Amino acid sequence: MEEAKALTRWNLENLNSRNLVKQANHALQLPLHRSTDRLTAEWSIEAHRKRGDANQILLEFSILDCKMVQSVFQRDLRDIS
């Protein structure tokens, strides 16, 4: 398994697409099954914000959604405290 991971990492590092390499490194550092949806969403928002070809409308909706969910979590935390 470690050999396959090392080979995959080497192949991905030698790709020309910087965005794909960043996504692969992020996935290798913190696999999806070990992260939370919100952390993954925030990382994805930042990654797409840096891209020049990102759909700005979808990016703004994603940011708004993230802020709204965070607001709900904060309100719930305040209510149980």
Residue pairs with C-beta under 8 A, 6 or more apart in sequence:
5 28
9 24
9 28
12 20
12 21
12 24
12 25
13 21
15 21
15 24
19 47
19 51
22 47
23 47
26 43
26 47
30 39
32 40
38 66
38 69
38 70
41 62
41 65
41 66
42 66
44 62
45 59
45 62
45 63
45 66
48 54
48 59
48 62
49 59
